[in-house]
Amino acid sequence: AVVSTQSGHYGRGGMATLKDIEMRLKSVKNMKKITSSMKMVSAAKFARAERALKPARAYGTGAASLYEKNDFDTSGKDSVLLALSSDRGLCGGIHSNVGKMVKAAHAETPITKAIIVGDKAKAILVKVIGDTFLSCFNNVGKKPTSFTDALDIAEEVLSHDYDTINIVYSKFKNIVSYNTEEKPVPSLESVESNAAIYVYDEVDSEVLRCYQEFTLANIIYHSMKECEASEQSSRMSAMENATKNAGEKIDALTLQYNRTRQAVITRELIEIISGASALE
């Protein structure tokens, strides 16, 4: 649709009238209140997410250490991509960075199977790899992530055949930064074929299967908690910047309003004086 840019609310010489500036000033002030409130809410949620990340990180790093300290085959062609995001926006480029990493990986090696967590990642990737989606999870980010959520995702992953799971997520560093990383997790067959598993004791396939399922759920839970803390810190920073920009815009509009009001008063005085002079 074609949108007209003519407002019809300008005074002489194309300058905005006082009423226009007042309306814009009121709008920006309301916007500043909203962003300031969102910043405080995000700060409270970030504090909770950071506290919850510490125990999750202990379990997640412990579970992943087995794969990091042993040589498992993660170069299989039949891999499943697991992209982690949420349903909520207004948090900087955290979701788009996940999308960029997935697109770059797809350009290098075509992705054939993908499981997407969060509507934001789904919206970014649906045009590129939408035909590879095995399943999508939504209602993510509205409430703190629970281990039950990670179990549901792990069960969905394990219901498909694969050689490797590549988890793409945002890893929390500190309150102002995060990294978008990819974490490979080998399949049960890769774990069973590694001789290091049987060095100390005989382990049957049932024990390995249970261990692999629980380890995968732990790693997914840890990754989701990393994403949660990264998202809240990113949203807090984004709302702080938005509040600062709104304050600068308010100052500029206030200055413009005062100048316009002064110009109107001056023009009216000139008209009064000119009229009085003409009557003399």
C-alpha positions in Angstrom: 0.0 0.0 0.0 1.1 3.5 -0.7 1.4 5.7 2.4 1.2 9.5 2.1 3.8 11.4 3.9 1.8 14.7 3.9 0.5 15.3 7.5 -1.3 18.6 7.0 -0.3 19.8 10.5 2.5 22.2 9.6 2.5 25.9 10.0 4.0 28.6 7.9 7.2 27.7 6.0 6.6 23.9 6.6 7.6 24.0 10.3 5.8 21.7 12.8 3.2 23.4 14.9 3.3 23.4 18.7 0.6 20.8 18.8 2.6 18.4 16.7 5.7 18.8 18.8 3.6 18.4 22.0 2.1 15.1 20.7 5.5 13.8 19.7 7.0 14.8 23.1 4.2 13.1 24.9 4.7 10.0 22.8 8.4 9.8 23.4 7.9 10.4 27.2 5.5 7.4 27.3 7.9 5.3 25.4 10.7 6.2 27.8 8.5 5.1 30.7 7.9 1.7 29.0 11.5 1.1 28.2 12.6 2.1 31.7 10.0 -0.3 33.2 11.1 -3.1 30.9 14.7 -2.5 31.9 13.9 -2.9 35.6 11.8 -6.1 34.9 14.7 -7.5 32.8 17.1 -6.7 35.6 15.1 -8.7 38.1 14.7 -11.6 35.6 18.4 -11.5 34.8 19.3 -11.8 38.5 17.1 -14.9 38.8 18.4 -16.4 35.5 22.0 -15.8 36.6 21.4 -17.6 39.9 19.7 -20.5 38.1 22.6 -20.7 35.6 25.2 -21.6 38.2 23.9 -25.1 39.2 22.8 -25.8 35.6 26.3 -25.0 34.4 27.8 -27.4 36.9 25.7 -30.3 35.6 26.0 -29.3 32.0 29.8 -28.9 31.9 30.1 -32.2 33.9 28.0 -34.0 31.4 29.8 -32.5 28.4 33.3 -33.3 29.8 33.0 -36.9 28.8 32.7 -35.9 25.2 35.3 -33.2 25.4 38.0 -35.4 27.0 37.5 -38.4 24.7 37.7 -38.7 21.0 34.2 -39.4 19.7 33.3 -39.3 16.1 31.2 -36.1 15.5 31.9 -35.8 11.8 29.0 -37.9 10.6 26.9 -36.6 7.7 23.6 -37.6 9.3 23.5 -34.8 11.9 20.7 -33.0 13.6 20.8 -29.3 14.2 19.2 -28.0 17.4 18.9 -24.2 17.4 17.9 -22.6 20.7 16.1 -19.3 21.0 12.9 -18.0 22.5 9.5 -16.4 21.5 10.3 -13.0 22.8 12.1 -10.1 21.1 13.4 -6.6 22.1 16.7 -8.1 23.2 19.3 -6.9 20.6 20.7 -9.3 18.1 20.8 -12.5 20.2 18.3 -14.4 18.0 19.7 -13.1 14.7 23.2 -14.2 15.7 21.9 -17.8 16.2 20.3 -17.5 12.7 23.5 -16.2 11.2 25.6 -19.1 12.6 23.0 -21.6 11.3 23.0 -20.0 7.9 26.8 -20.0 7.7 26.9 -23.7 8.7 24.2 -24.5 6.1 26.2 -22.7 3.4 29.3 -24.7 4.2 27.5 -28.1 4.7 23.8 -28.4 3.8 21.6 -29.1 6.9 19.2 -32.0 6.3 17.6 -32.3 9.8 16.7 -29.4 12.2 14.8 -29.0 15.4 14.0 -25.4 16.3 13.3 -24.1 19.8 11.6 -20.7 19.9 9.5 -18.8 17.4 12.3 -16.2 16.8 14.7 -18.7 15.4 11.9 -20.4 13.4 11.0 -17.1 11.8 14.6 -16.4 10.8 15.4 -19.8 9.5 12.1 -20.9 7.9 12.9 -19.5 4.5 16.4 -21.0 4.4 16.0 -24.5 5.9 12.2 -24.7 6.5 12.0 -27.9 4.6 14.4 -29.6 7.0 12.4 -28.9 10.2 11.6 -32.1 12.1 9.8 -30.2 14.8 9.5 -26.8 16.4 9.0 -25.8 20.1 7.2 -22.6 21.1 6.1 -20.9 24.4 9.8 -20.5 25.2 11.0 -17.6 27.3 7.7 -16.7 28.9 8.6 -18.7 32.0 12.0 -19.8 33.4 13.2 -23.0 31.7 12.7 -26.2 33.6 14.4 -29.5 33.3 11.1 -30.9 32.1 11.4 -28.6 29.0 14.8 -30.0 28.3 13.5 -33.6 28.7 10.8 -32.9 26.1 13.3 -31.6 23.6 15.8 -34.5 24.4 13.0 -37.0 23.8 12.2 -35.4 20.4 15.8 -35.5 19.4 16.3 -39.1 20.4 13.2 -40.1 18.4 15.2 -39.5 15.2 18.2 -41.2 13.7 21.4 -39.2 13.7 25.2 -39.4 14.0 25.7 -36.1 15.8 23.6 -33.4 17.4 24.9 -29.8 16.8 23.4 -27.5 19.4 23.6 -23.8 18.5 23.0 -21.5 21.4 24.0 -18.2 23.1 26.6 -18.7 25.9 26.5 -16.2 28.6 29.8 -14.4 29.4 28.9 -11.4 31.6 26.2 -8.8 31.9 27.2 -7.0 28.7 28.4 -9.8 26.4 27.6 -13.4 25.2 29.0 -15.7 22.5 27.0 -17.7 20.0 28.5 -21.2 20.0 28.0 -24.6 18.5 28.2 -27.7 20.7 28.4 -31.2 19.1 27.0 -34.2 21.0 27.8 -37.7 19.6 25.2 -40.4 19.2 24.8 -43.5 21.3 26.5 -45.6 18.5 29.6 -43.3 18.6 29.8 -43.6 22.4 29.5 -47.4 22.2 32.2 -47.7 19.6 34.8 -45.8 21.7 37.1 -48.2 23.6 37.7 -45.7 26.4 34.2 -46.3 27.8 35.2 -49.9 28.7 38.6 -49.2 30.3 37.6 -49.5 33.9 34.5 -51.7 33.9 32.1 -53.6 31.6 29.2 -51.4 30.7 26.2 -52.9 28.9 24.3 -51.1 26.2 21.3 -50.4 28.4 23.4 -48.5 30.9 25.0 -46.5 28.1 21.6 -45.7 26.6 20.2 -44.4 29.9 23.4 -42.4 30.5 23.3 -40.9 27.0 19.6 -39.8 27.4 20.2 -38.2 30.8 23.5 -36.5 29.6 21.7 -35.1 26.5 18.9 -33.7 28.7 21.5 -32.1 31.0 23.4 -30.5 28.1 20.2 -29.1 26.6 19.1 -27.8 29.9 22.4 -26.1 30.5 22.4 -24.6 27.0 18.8 -23.3 27.5 19.9 -21.7 30.8 22.8 -20.1 29.1 20.4 -18.7 26.4 18.0 -17.5 29.1 20.7 -15.5 31.0 22.1 -14.1 27.7 18.6 -13.0 26.6 17.8 -11.2 29.8 21.1 -9.4 30.0 20.8 -8.5 26.3 17.2 -7.2 26.8 18.3 -5.2 29.8 21.1 -3.5 27.8 18.8 -2.9 24.8 16.1 -1.2 27.1 18.8 0.8 28.8 20.0 2.1 25.4 16.4 2.7 24.3 15.7 4.7 27.5 18.9 6.8 26.9 17.9 7.5 23.3 14.4 8.5 24.4 15.9 10.9 26.9 18.0 12.5 24.2 15.0 12.7 21.9 13.0 14.4 24.7 15.7 17.0 25.1 15.8 17.7 21.4 12.0 18.0 21.1 11.8 20.2 24.2 14.4 22.6 22.6 12.5 22.5 19.4 9.2 23.2 21.2 10.7 26.2 23.1 12.2 27.6 19.9 8.9 27.2 18.0 6.9 28.8 20.8 9.3 31.7 20.9 9.0 32.1 17.2 5.2 32.1 17.4 5.2 34.7 20.1 7.7 36.9 18.2 5.6 36.7 15.1 2.5 37.6 16.9 4.2 40.6 18.5 5.4 41.8 15.2 1.9 41.5 13.8 0.5 43.5 16.7 3.2 46.2 16.4 2.7 46.4 12.6 -1.0 46.7 13.0 -0.6 49.5 15.6 1.8 51.3 13.4 -0.5 51.1 10.5 -3.3 52.7 12.5 -1.2 55.7 13.5 
